[in-house]
Amino acid sequence: MAYTEEELKKELETKEYAYGFYTDIESDTFPKGLSEEIVVAISRKKEEPQWMTDWRLEAYRAWQQMEEPEWANVHYTKPNFQDISYYSAPNKKPKYNSIDEVDPELLDTFKRLGISLDEQKKTSRGSGRYRDGLRVCGDDLQKNPSGERHYFLLHLRGDQRTP
């Protein structure tokens, strides 16, 4: 059966998710939209140094000046960038002394994902935290904000040398 774009959109909006599972975890999610205020709020939320906030703002301003290219024979609805939430992360979790203290729903999720008990213990203690693709420097951004800038910028260029 051939769908029109509108018919497909309507079906996807009303159809139950059928390709996996859902775990209800409390999250801190920013409202939809992108502005300098949101960019600064994201940086503050991540406890980043000022140079990183400035770098994000510079990138945001450059993005605002860009024009989307017109591709030959590619037709699609342009994305509404103000209809996206740009930050969502699980609420801070407590550190557990034992795997027995971890929420059983979270343990069930680990099990369904095939995560070993050893990895579950590490993740539940908070030692395996990854927040997003910009975690290049990890928690070192907070510990050593000035020294990490050089490493971060080298990494963005693809330079694997240690500064």
C-alpha positions in Angstrom: 0.0 0.0 0.0 1.4 3.4 -0.9 1.2 6.1 1.7 1.0 9.9 1.2 3.4 11.7 3.5 0.4 13.0 5.6 -1.1 9.5 6.0 2.2 8.0 7.1 2.7 10.9 9.6 -0.8 10.3 11.1 -0.2 6.5 11.4 3.2 7.0 13.1 1.8 9.5 15.5 -1.0 7.1 16.7 0.8 3.8 16.4 2.2 2.1 19.5 6.0 1.7 19.5 6.6 -2.0 18.5 10.3 -2.3 18.0 11.7 -2.6 21.5 10.8 -1.4 24.9 10.4 1.7 27.0 11.8 2.3 30.5 10.2 5.2 32.3 13.1 7.1 33.9 12.7 10.6 35.4 14.5 13.1 33.2 15.4 16.8 33.2 14.3 18.0 29.8 14.5 21.6 28.5 11.6 23.1 26.6 11.6 22.9 22.9 13.5 25.6 21.0 17.0 26.8 20.5 18.4 30.2 21.6 21.5 31.6 23.2 19.7 31.1 26.6 19.3 27.4 25.9 22.9 27.1 24.8 24.1 28.7 28.0 21.7 26.6 30.1 23.1 23.4 28.5 26.6 24.5 29.3 25.7 25.3 32.9 23.9 22.1 33.3 27.0 20.2 32.2 29.1 22.4 34.6 31.4 23.4 31.7 34.1 26.1 31.9 33.4 29.5 30.4 35.6 28.8 27.4 33.3 25.9 26.5 30.2 28.0 26.9 31.8 30.7 24.7 32.7 28.0 22.1 29.1 26.7 22.0 27.7 30.2 21.6 30.1 31.0 18.8 29.0 27.7 17.0 25.4 28.6 17.6 25.8 32.0 16.1 27.7 30.6 13.1 24.9 28.0 12.6 22.3 30.8 12.6 24.0 32.4 9.6 24.1 29.2 7.6 21.7 28.6 4.8 20.4 25.1 4.1 21.6 23.9 0.7 19.1 23.1 -2.0 19.9 19.6 -3.2 18.9 18.5 -6.7 16.1 15.9 -6.7 15.8 15.7 -2.9 12.5 16.9 -1.6 11.6 16.9 2.1 9.9 19.0 4.7 12.4 21.3 6.2 13.0 20.6 9.9 11.6 23.1 12.4 14.6 23.5 14.7 12.4 25.3 17.2 10.3 22.2 17.7 13.1 20.1 19.2 14.3 19.8 22.8 18.1 20.1 22.8 18.7 18.7 26.3 17.3 15.8 28.1 19.1 13.7 30.7 18.1 11.3 33.5 17.9 13.0 36.8 21.0 12.6 38.9 21.0 9.1 40.4 22.3 8.3 43.9 25.5 6.2 44.2 24.7 2.7 45.5 26.8 0.7 47.8 25.4 -2.6 46.5 23.6 -3.9 43.4 20.8 -4.8 45.8 19.9 -1.1 46.2 19.4 -0.4 42.5 15.8 0.0 41.2 14.6 -3.4 40.0 13.1 -1.8 36.9 16.6 -0.5 35.9 18.1 -4.0 36.6 15.3 -5.5 34.4 16.2 -3.0 31.6 19.9 -4.0 31.9 18.9 -7.7 31.6 16.7 -7.1 28.5 19.6 -5.2 26.9 22.0 -8.1 27.6 24.2 -6.1 29.9 26.3 -8.4 32.1 26.0 -8.3 35.9 29.6 -7.0 36.1 28.7 -4.0 33.8 25.5 -3.4 35.7 27.5 -3.0 38.9 29.9 -0.6 37.3 27.1 1.5 35.7 24.9 1.5 38.8 27.8 2.9 40.9 28.2 5.7 38.3 31.6 4.8 37.0 30.4 4.3 33.4 28.6 7.5 32.8 28.3 8.9 29.3 26.1 11.9 28.6 26.6 12.8 25.0 29.0 12.9 22.1 30.9 15.9 23.6 32.1 13.9 26.6 35.5 13.7 24.9 37.2 15.1 28.0 34.9 13.5 30.5 34.8 15.0 34.0 38.2 16.5 33.4 36.5 19.6 32.0 35.4 20.5 35.5 38.6 19.4 37.2 41.1 21.1 34.9 39.1 23.5 32.7 42.1 25.4 31.2 44.3 22.5 30.4 41.5 20.5 28.8 40.7 23.2 26.2 43.8 22.5 24.3 43.2 18.7 24.3 39.5 19.2 23.3 40.4 21.4 20.3 43.1 19.0 19.1 40.6 16.2 19.3 38.0 18.1 17.2 40.6 18.5 14.5 41.3 14.7 14.7 44.7 15.1 16.2 45.3 12.2 18.6 48.5 13.6 20.1 48.5 14.3 23.8 48.9 18.0 24.3 
